[in-house]
Amino acid sequence: MVGITTYTSLPSSRLAGSATGAAGQTQDVSADGKTSTTPPAGSTSTVSNLARQLGEAAAHAEARDASLSRKELGQKATAQLDQITGYDYYLNQERHDAEVPNTDDPELLARAKQATSFVNGSGSNPFKGMSRDQLALIAYDDSGSFTVNERRAAWSEAYSQEEAWRQKVVAQAMDEYNRTGKMTNFFKEVLAYYNELPAIEQAQYPDDYASRLQELIDLDFNYMTHRAEGKGSSPANLIDQLFASAPHAGKEEVSASSSTASQSISAAQSASAANTTASTAGPASNGYDLMVSRLFGGKEPAVANGAQGMSANNIGRSAYDFLTYEDRALLSDMYAYAQDEGADLTYVDRLAEELGDYRQHDNGRLRSNFNNGHNYDAQGHQLTVSFNDKDTATASSILNGSAIGSTRIDQGFLRHILDPGYGALSNTSDLGFLEQMVTKFSAEGATHSSLGSQYATYTPVISIKDNIVLSASEDVKLKPFEPDITNVNGVWAVTEKGAAAGITLDDVIGKSGRMATASTGQEQNRYILDAFFGKDEQNTSRPSWLTDLFEQLQQR
């Protein structure tokens, strides 16, 4: 067994003397800094320790929320979540597992122990069934009243509750759509849920989240008839309203007025249409209506700024929001053309999603190439990914064909998505359909043949593994981690490697038997690899998708 550095937690700071708590309880502080709670004389009942802690946390939260702007509160939330769900948590997990409350109270000690067991995969969650408000008070409390693992357990319960809620409302949404063609009640349910969230959780959503939902509710759009049935939203004036109440792109101000924005759309359509023949454009108004209804639910937003990166604002937005006006004009023409050809419009939807995702990641600059030599499987073999044979041939045909030089589709996007290191693992579109669009909307579009019946019905990607080939190198392997010291059953020892480096136990372990120094860079790398390749269903933020994917491929 290879041991890794252990830590002991620092006790939370306590005030000396006594403090009167809820229901007249008194907290006594001993000389060693530990606290105990005693009921008042003559009392027959006392408020629980948890109730007292929640009261204190509520006071802290109220002061915090009042002192911070929404943006600052969102940043605070991100930092707090990183402590209990990010890599920093895994790098210091042994320290968190060893943390105990600075008290002799058996109730507090037992709950902290239960939380640690739970986050490590055994036992029940001590906060199961608590309300979302109470869970948020615990998860985002940094006063030291709760251990890190207690905060993580509270966050985990909130996450589980939201997952259950999502499954319920999605089922209701599908039923509503199948019965009425609408999703208005779904939007109402989501808005009501959002309005009940604590302020620190609302601050993690885009500023216009509630207003955008309210606009969708007021629109009362019917996705089957493609008509807005809400008050003041007749088909005749729908387009005029698209920019009248368009939400801001993130937190930036939209400088263009609704009329200027509409003119920009028209100009983009005209400029794009000039690059090809009249026959490639199709009925623009029909294509535009299709684009708006399918991608934006009938109300087109302003263009979101992908250059801001995957900020808290951008993560919460649809990838479609990042499509530029030129993208939207081109997609309008694609929808019109696909409809005229009898093709399933889902093909255009998937292409729009890929393009929007590219824009959302700052035109691909925020994406990492999987084939950069830094990805390994659980056994340490270096991984590479490629398209399957069919898609490899299609990608080559697009990139080496003559149409790419004049196509209206962004060439940067094409070269990005057709590089398997960037595009293979996210490839849910049809490269054959993409090739058709590259040619149709190019200088060669006039001579382009019909789409054909193969695109009459969209065939979804059931499993991404059917579209890719994931290879593990037998020659290139990650060098196994060799520790300088180990801890086997609580006994520290210097390894041969450590001894060769001149390391002794006196260098790293104090008289108390605790580690005297922080972990080495090599140990941090080990922690990172364990977090990356480890599998833990409770730790939902741990990136285990790669391990899962590779195991699925090995089972074929």
NUTORTI-565977 format. One record per residue (C-alpha): residue in three letters; x, y, z; residue number from 1. Coordinates in steps of 0.05 Angstrom, whole numbers, plus 5000, padded with zeros to 4 digits. Each point is the difference from the previous one (the first is absolute). Layout:
<pts>
   resn      u      v      w   resi
    Ala      X      Y      Z    NUM
...
</pts>
This chain:
<pts>
   resn      u      v      w   resi
    Met   5000   5000   5000      1
    Val   5027   5068   4980      2
    Gly   4983   5052   5052      3
    Ile   4990   5074   4987      4
    Thr   5011   5058   5045      5
    Thr   4948   5008   5055      6
    Tyr   4979   5066   5032      7
    Thr   4966   5021   5063      8
    Ser   4950   5057   4998      9
    Leu   5009   5065   5036     10
    Pro   4946   5012   5052     11
    Ser   4949   5053   4986     12
    Ser   5013   5064   5039     13
    Arg   4957   5008   5062     14
    Leu   4986   5058   5045     15
    Ala   5024   4992   5072     16
    Gly   4949   5001   5056     17
    Ser   4927   4981   4992     18
    Ala   4947   5018   4950     19
    Thr   4926   4992   5009     20
    Gly   4969   4961   4942     21
    Ala   4929   4984   4977     22
    Ala   4948   4985   5053     23
    Gly   5048   5024   5055     24
    Gln   5052   4947   4988     25
    Thr   5070   5016   5023     26
    Gln   5063   4983   4961     27
    Asp   5059   4989   5048     28
    Val   5070   5007   4972     29
    Ser   5054   4959   5035     30
    Ala   5073   5018   5006     31
    Asp   5017   4957   4939     32
    Gly   4951   5039   4957     33
    Lys   4946   4946   4995     34
    Thr   4927   5016   5012     35
    Ser   4943   4963   5032     36
    Thr   4926   5018   5004     37
    Thr   4960   4998   5065     38
    Pro   4926   5013   5007     39
    Pro   4976   5056   5045     40
    Ala   4980   4984   5072     41
    Gly   4928   4976   5005     42
    Ser   4993   4990   4924     43
    Thr   4962   4939   4976     44
    Ser   5019   5007   4926     45
    Thr   5055   5032   4960     46
    Val   5010   5021   4928     47
    Ser   5044   4949   4964     48
    Asn   5072   5015   4982     49
    Leu   4982   4998   4927     50
    Ala   4945   5052   5009     51
    Arg   5049   5045   5037     52
    Gln   5052   4991   4945     53
    Leu   4948   5015   4946     54
    Gly   4979   5063   5037     55
    Glu   5072   5024   5002     56
    Ala   5011   4982   4927     57
    Ala   4936   5038   4981     58
    Ala   5027   5062   5034     59
    His   5066   4993   4963     60
    Ala   4964   4990   4934     61
    Glu   4956   5061   5011     62
    Ala   5060   5044   5013     63
    Arg   5038   4971   4941     64
    Asp   4942   5008   4951     65
    Ala   4988   5072   5023     66
    Ser   5073   5020   4991     67
    Leu   5012   4971   4930     68
    Ser   4973   5016   4931     69
    Arg   4969   4944   4960     70
    Lys   5064   4993   4960     71
    Glu   5043   4998   5063     72
    Leu   4952   4950   5031     73
    Gly   5006   4955   4939     74
    Gln   5076   5004   5004     75
    Lys   4996   4984   5075     76
    Ala   4957   4939   4984     77
    Thr   5049   4975   4949     78
    Ala   5058   5005   5049     79
    Gln   4959   4965   5055     80
    Leu   4979   4943   4953     81
    Asp   5072   4990   4979     82
    Gln   5018   4985   5072     83
    Ile   4951   4942   5003     84
    Thr   4994   4976   4927     85
    Gly   5062   5023   4963     86
    Tyr   5070   4971   4993     87
    Asp   5021   5036   5062     88
    Tyr   4953   4955   5039     89
    Tyr   5030   4937   4972     90
    Leu   5071   5025   5009     91
    Asn   4986   5008   5074     92
    Gln   4950   4944   5011     93
    Glu   5039   4965   5054     94
    Arg   5003   5065   5039     95
    His   4925   5009   4991     96
    Asp   4987   4927   5022     97
    Ala   5041   5012   5063     98
    Glu   4965   5064   5018     99
    Val   4956   4998   5062    100
    Pro   4960   5055   5034    101
    Asn   5037   5036   5055    102
    Thr   4953   4976   5054    103
    Asp   4986   4943   5049    104
    Asp   4927   4998   4981    105
    Pro   4985   4927   4979    106
    Glu   4944   5023   4953    107
    Leu   5045   5046   4960    108
    Leu   5057   4949   4998    109
    Ala   4953   4944   4977    110
    Arg   4970   5042   4945    111
    Ala   5068   5021   4973    112
    Lys   5022   4927   5000    113
    Gln   4937   4980   4963    114
    Ala   5011   5054   4948    115
    Thr   5071   4976   4988    116
    Ser   4976   4929   4992    117
    Phe   4946   5022   4951    118
    Val   5045   5041   4954    119
    Asn   5047   4940   4998    120
    Gly   4944   4955   4976    121
    Ser   4971   4967   5061    122
    Gly   4943   5014   5048    123
    Ser   4943   5049   4993    124
    Asn   5002   5075   4991    125
    Pro   4989   5035   5068    126
    Phe   4964   5057   4964    127
    Lys   4953   4957   4958    128
    Gly   4931   5030   4994    129
    Met   5018   5070   5023    130
    Ser   4973   5060   4961    131
    Arg   5039   5033   4944    132
    Asp   5008   5064   5041    133
    Gln   5029   4961   5059    134
    Leu   5047   4961   4955    135
    Ala   5025   5064   4968    136
    Leu   5013   5030   5069    137
    Ile   5046   4942   5016    138
    Ala   5033   4991   4932    139
    Tyr   5020   5074   4992    140
    Asp   5017   5013   5073    141
    Asp   5074   5015   5009    142
    Ser   4999   5018   5073    143
    Gly   5028   4933   5022    144
    Ser   4936   4979   5035    145
    Phe   4995   4941   4952    146
    Thr   5057   4956   4976    147
    Val   5017   4999   4926    148
    Asn   4971   4931   4993    149
    Glu   4935   5022   5033    150
    Arg   4996   5057   4950    151
    Arg   5013   4951   4943    152
    Ala   4946   4952   5026    153
    Ala   4950   5058   5003    154
    Trp   5019   5020   4929    155
    Ser   4992   4927   4978    156
    Glu   4929   4996   5029    157
    Ala   4981   5065   4965    158
    Tyr   5028   4972   4935    159
    Ser   4959   4936   5009    160
    Gln   4937   5039   5014    161
    Glu   5009   5043   4938    162
    Glu   5013   4938   4957    163
    Ala   4935   4970   5025    164
    Trp   4963   5065   4986    165
    Arg   5029   5004   4930    166
    Gln   4978   4930   4983    167
    Lys   4929   5017   5024    168
    Val   4993   5065   4962    169
    Val   5031   4973   4936    170
    Ala   4949   4944   5001    171
    Gln   4945   5051   5011    172
    Ala   5029   5043   4944    173
    Met   4999   4943   4950    174
    Asp   4928   4983   5019    175
    Glu   4980   5073   4992    176
    Tyr   5033   5004   4932    177
    Asn   4969   4935   4975    178
    Arg   4931   5022   5022    179
    Thr   5001   5074   4981    180
    Gly   5062   5015   4960    181
    Lys   5021   5050   5053    182
    Met   5049   5003   5058    183
    Thr   4972   5061   5035    184
    Asn   4983   4963   5065    185
    Phe   5071   4972   5000    186
    Phe   5029   5070   4996    187
    Lys   4954   5021   5058    188
    Glu   5025   4942   5042    189
    Val   5073   5017   4987    190
    Leu   4989   5073   5016    191
    Ala   4964   4983   5065    192
    Tyr   5058   4954   5019    193
    Tyr   5051   5053   4984    194
    Asn   4963   5052   5042    195
    Glu   5002   4954   5060    196
    Leu   5076   4991   4997    197
    Pro   5044   5034   5052    198
    Ala   5033   5064   4974    199
    Ile   5069   4969   4996    200
    Glu   4973   4946   4953    201
    Gln   4960   5049   4958    202
    Ala   5064   5040   4991    203
    Gln   5030   4942   4962    204
    Tyr   4948   5008   4945    205
    Pro   5002   5052   4944    206
    Asp   4973   5068   5021    207
    Asp   4943   4995   4951    208
    Tyr   4981   4928   5017    209
    Ala   4933   5017   5032    210
    Ser   4981   5053   4949    211
    Arg   5015   4952   4942    212
    Leu   4956   4947   5032    213
    Gln   4944   5051   5010    214
    Glu   5005   5020   4927    215
    Leu   4992   4927   4979    216
    Ile   4940   4994   5046    217
    Asp   4968   5063   4971    218
    Leu   5015   4976   4930    219
    Asp   4960   4935   5011    220
    Phe   5033   4971   4938    221
    Asn   4970   4938   4965    222
    Tyr   5058   4959   4973    223
    Met   4954   4958   4956    224
    Thr   4965   5058   4964    225
    His   5061   5046   5005    226
    Arg   4955   5056   5025    227
    Ala   5004   5043   5062    228
    Glu   4933   5001   5035    229
    Gly   5016   5045   5057    230
    Lys   4973   5070   5010    231
    Gly   5026   5049   4947    232
    Ser   5040   4945   4965    233
    Ser   4963   4988   4936    234
    Pro   5041   4973   4941    235
    Ala   4993   5067   4965    236
    Asn   5038   5039   5053    237
    Leu   5043   4945   5028    238
    Ile   5063   5020   4962    239
    Asp   4992   5072   5021    240
    Gln   5002   4977   5073    241
    Leu   5061   4957   4993    242
    Phe   5048   5056   5019    243
    Ala   4953   5045   5038    244
    Ser   5012   4961   5064    245
    Ala   5062   4960   4982    246
    Pro   5041   4982   5061    247
    His   5071   5025   5006    248
    Ala   5058   4956   4979    249
    Gly   5027   4981   5067    250
    Lys   5010   5063   5041    251
    Glu   5021   5044   4943    252
    Glu   4955   5055   4977    253
    Val   4969   4991   4931    254
    Ser   5016   5065   4965    255
    Ala   4955   4989   4940    256
    Ser   4927   5018   5004    257
    Ser   4947   4951   4976    258
    Ser   4996   5034   4933    259
    Thr   5075   5001   4991    260
    Ala   5004   4927   5018    261
    Ser   4946   4983   4950    262
    Gln   5038   5039   4947    263
    Ser   5063   4961   5018    264
    Ile   4963   4935   4988    265
    Ser   4975   5024   4933    266
    Ala   5069   5025   4980    267
    Ala   5032   4934   5021    268
    Gln   4949   4962   4959    269
    Ser   5011   5044   4939    270
    Ala   5076   4997   5006    271
    Ser   4999   4925   5008    272
    Ala   4952   4989   4943    273
    Ala   5045   5040   4955    274
    Asn   5053   4947   5007    275
    Thr   4959   4948   4965    276
    Thr   4946   4994   4947    277
    Ala   4928   5018   5010    278
    Ser   4981   4926   4997    279
    Thr   5039   4984   5063    280
    Ala   4964   5051   5043    281
    Gly   4930   4970   5003    282
    Pro   4940   5037   5030    283
    Ala   5037   5044   5051    284
    Ser   4940   5018   5044    285
    Asn   4978   4927   5006    286
    Gly   5072   4978   5016    287
    Tyr   5008   5055   5051    288
    Asp   4935   4982   5035    289
    Leu   5022   4927   5003    290
    Met   5068   5019   5028    291
    Val   4970   5044   5055    292
    Ser   4947   4950   5020    293
    Arg   5046   4939   5001    294
    Leu   5061   5031   5032    295
    Phe   4971   5054   5044    296
    Gly   4929   4979   5015    297
    Gly   4971   5058   4959    298
    Lys   5039   5058   5032    299
    Glu   5069   5014   4974    300
    Pro   5052   5025   5050    301
    Ala   5058   5047   4987    302
    Val   5067   4967   4984    303
    Ala   5035   4978   5063    304
    Asn   5075   5013   5006    305
    Gly   5041   4936   4995    306
    Ala   5064   5039   5011    307
    Gln   4981   5005   5075    308
    Gly   5017   4926   5005    309
    Met   4962   4949   5039    310
    Ser   4981   5050   5054    311
    Ala   4942   4990   5048    312
    Asn   4958   5040   4951    313
    Asn   5019   4959   4939    314
    Ile   4994   4932   5032    315
    Gly   4927   5011   5014    316
    Arg   4983   5021   4928    317
    Ser   4979   4959   4941    318
    Ala   5054   4990   4947    319
    Tyr   4951   5028   4949    320
    Asp   5004   5069   5035    321
    Phe   5073   5006   4976    322
    Leu   4983   4993   4926    323
    Thr   5019   5064   4964    324
    Tyr   4950   5038   4956    325
    Glu   5037   4973   4939    326
    Asp   4993   4929   5028    327
    Arg   4926   5010   5011    328
    Ala   4989   5027   4930    329
    Leu   5036   4940   4971    330
    Leu   4961   4951   5044    331
    Ser   4935   5034   4978    332
    Asp   5018   4984   4928    333
    Met   5020   4929   5020    334
    Tyr   4932   4989   5034    335
    Ala   4963   5026   4939    336
    Tyr   5041   4956   4952    337
    Ala   4994   4938   5043    338
    Gln   4925   5009   5006    339
    Asp   4993   5009   4924    340
    Glu   5040   4936   4991    341
    Gly   4957   4961   5048    342
    Ala   5058   4989   5048    343
    Asp   4992   4991   5075    344
    Leu   5015   5068   5030    345
    Thr   5035   4967   5059    346
    Tyr   5062   4995   4956    347
    Val   5003   5076   4999    348
    Asp   4986   5003   5075    349
    Arg   5061   4956   5014    350
    Leu   5044   5041   4954    351
    Ala   4976   5064   5035    352
    Glu   5016   4969   5067    353
    Glu   5071   4982   4979    354
    Leu   5012   5070   4971    355
    Gly   4970   5033   5062    356
    Asp   5045   4959   5046    357
    Tyr   5060   5022   4958    358
    Arg   4980   5073   5009    359
    Gln   4986   4990   5074    360
    His   5072   4976   5009    361
    Asp   5029   5063   4969    362
    Asn   5002   4970   4930    363
    Gly   5031   4936   5027    364
    Arg   5057   5034   5037    365
    Leu   4975   4975   5067    366
    Arg   4998   4929   4976    367
    Ser   5057   4951   5014    368
    Asn   5023   4952   4946    369
    Phe   4991   4930   5026    370
    Asn   5059   4976   4958    371
    Asn   5049   5047   5035    372
    Gly   5035   4941   5033    373
    His   4975   5014   5070    374
    Asn   4942   4950   5004    375
    Tyr   5010   4931   5029    376
    Asp   4956   4942   5019    377
    Ala   4995   4970   5070    378
    Gln   5060   4955   4985    379
    Gly   5043   5058   4978    380
    His   4997   4989   4924    381
    Gln   5001   5064   4959    382
    Leu   4934   5009   4963    383
    Thr   4984   5028   4931    384
    Val   4933   5007   4965    385
    Ser   4980   5001   4927    386
    Phe   4936   4998   4960    387
    Asn   4974   4934   4974    388
    Asp   5020   4981   4929    389
    Lys   4938   5030   4968    390
    Asp   5006   5067   5036    391
    Thr   5075   5002   4988    392
    Ala   4988   4996   4925    393
    Thr   4945   5053   5003    394
    Ala   5043   5048   5041    395
    Ser   5057   4992   4951    396
    Ser   4952   5013   4941    397
    Ile   4975   5065   5032    398
    Leu   5069   5026   5020    399
    Asn   5032   4983   4933    400
    Gly   4941   5017   4955    401
    Ser   4993   5063   4959    402
    Ala   4935   5024   5033    403
    Ile   5033   5017   5066    404
    Gly   5034   5060   4969    405
    Ser   4934   5036   4986    406
    Thr   4951   4969   5049    407
    Arg   4959   5045   5046    408
    Ile   5014   4953   5058    409
    Asp   5056   5027   5043    410
    Gln   5064   4966   4977    411
    Gly   5030   5005   5069    412
    Phe   4941   4961   5028    413
    Leu   5007   4947   4945    414
    Arg   5075   4990   5013    415
    His   4987   4997   5075    416
    Ile   4942   4951   5000    417
    Leu   5032   4955   4947    418
    Asp   5064   4993   5041    419
    Pro   4985   4936   5039    420
    Gly   5037   5026   5061    421
    Tyr   4948   5055   5006    422
    Gly   4939   4972   4964    423
    Ala   4997   4925   5008    424
    Leu   4978   4994   5072    425
    Ser   4945   5053   4990    426
    Asn   4978   4977   4931    427
    Thr   4924   4993   5004    428
    Ser   4986   5029   4931    429
    Asp   5005   4966   4932    430
    Leu   5063   5015   4962    431
    Gly   4967   4978   4936    432
    Phe   4946   5053   5009    433
    Leu   5054   5051   5018    434
    Glu   5035   4985   4935    435
    Gln   4935   5012   4963    436
    Met   4992   5068   5034    437
    Val   5072   5020   4986    438
    Thr   4989   4989   4926    439
    Lys   4929   5027   4996    440
    Phe   5018   5066   5032    441
    Ser   5062   5013   4959    442
    Ala   5016   5025   4931    443
    Glu   4986   4930   4976    444
    Gly   4929   5000   5028    445
    Ala   4965   5011   4933    446
    Thr   5024   4933   4975    447
    His   4986   4963   5066    448
    Ser   4955   4940   4993    449
    Ser   4940   4985   5044    450
    Leu   5010   4978   5071    451
    Gly   4967   4933   4988    452
    Ser   4956   4956   5042    453
    Gln   5055   4979   5048    454
    Tyr   4988   5064   5040    455
    Ala   4924   4993   5004    456
    Thr   5005   4971   5070    457
    Tyr   5052   5020   5051    458
    Thr   5037   4942   5032    459
    Pro   5025   5022   5069    460
    Val   5068   4980   5027    461
    Ile   4985   4945   5049    462
    Ser   5071   4994   5026    463
    Ile   5059   5045   4985    464
    Lys   5044   4938   4999    465
    Asp   4968   4981   4934    466
    Asn   5028   5063   4968    467
    Ile   5071   4996   5026    468
    Val   5061   4956   5008    469
    Leu   5035   5008   5067    470
    Ser   5069   4970   5000    471
    Ala   5046   4985   5059    472
    Ser   5074   5000   4985    473
    Glu   5040   4939   5021    474
    Asp   5065   5038   4994    475
    Val   4985   5067   5034    476
    Lys   4980   4992   5072    477
    Leu   4996   5046   5060    478
    Lys   5057   4987   5046    479
    Pro   4973   4970   5065    480
    Phe   5004   5045   5060    481
    Glu   5055   4982   5049    482
    Pro   4991   5031   5068    483
    Asp   5058   5022   5045    484
    Ile   4963   4978   5062    485
    Thr   4942   4952   5014    486
    Asn   4950   4990   5055    487
    Val   4979   4927   5010    488
    Asn   4949   4988   5055    489
    Gly   5021   5065   5033    490
    Val   5075   4985   4997    491
    Trp   5043   5049   4961    492
    Ala   5060   4975   4960    493
    Val   5050   5029   4951    494
    Thr   5002   4963   4933    495
    Glu   5063   4982   4963    496
    Lys   4988   5059   4953    497
    Gly   4993   5047   5060    498
    Ala   5062   4973   5033    499
    Ala   5039   5009   4936    500
    Ala   4978   5072   5000    501
    Gly   5026   5008   5072    502
    Ile   4931   5006   5031    503
    Thr   4990   4977   5072    504
    Leu   4939   4996   5044    505
    Asp   5028   5056   5043    506
    Asp   4996   5046   4940    507
    Val   4926   4992   4990    508
    Ile   4968   4975   5064    509
    Gly   4999   5039   5065    510
    Lys   4998   4973   5070    511
    Ser   4925   4996   4998    512
    Gly   5003   4953   4941    513
    Arg   4966   5051   4955    514
    Met   5027   5022   4933    515
    Ala   5042   5062   5010    516
    Thr   5000   5023   4928    517
    Ala   4951   5005   4943    518
    Ser   4997   4945   4949    519
    Thr   5051   4999   4944    520
    Gly   4984   5018   4929    521
    Gln   5003   4927   4982    522
    Glu   4949   4982   5052    523
    Gln   4955   5055   4974    524
    Asn   5005   4969   4931    525
    Arg   4981   4934   5030    526
    Tyr   4939   5030   5033    527
    Ile   4980   5031   4934    528
    Leu   5006   4934   4963    529
    Asp   4961   4964   5054    530
    Ala   4945   5053   4994    531
    Phe   5000   4996   4924    532
    Phe   4998   4925   4993    533
    Gly   4963   4983   5064    534
    Lys   4927   4981   5001    535
    Asp   4954   5023   5055    536
    Glu   4926   5008   4988    537
    Gln   4992   5046   5060    538
    Asn   5053   5047   4974    539
    Thr   4962   5024   4939    540
    Ser   5049   5055   4984    541
    Arg   5058   4951   4991    542
    Pro   5016   4994   4925    543
    Ser   4994   4924   4992    544
    Trp   4968   5003   4931    545
    Leu   5064   4979   4966    546
    Thr   5009   4938   5041    547
    Asp   4927   4981   4990    548
    Leu   5005   5012   4925    549
    Phe   5063   4958   4992    550
    Glu   4971   4943   5042    551
    Gln   4939   4999   4955    552
    Leu   5043   4995   4938    553
    Gln   5040   4943   5031    554
    Gln   4937   4961   5013    555
    Arg   4979   4999   4926    556
</pts>
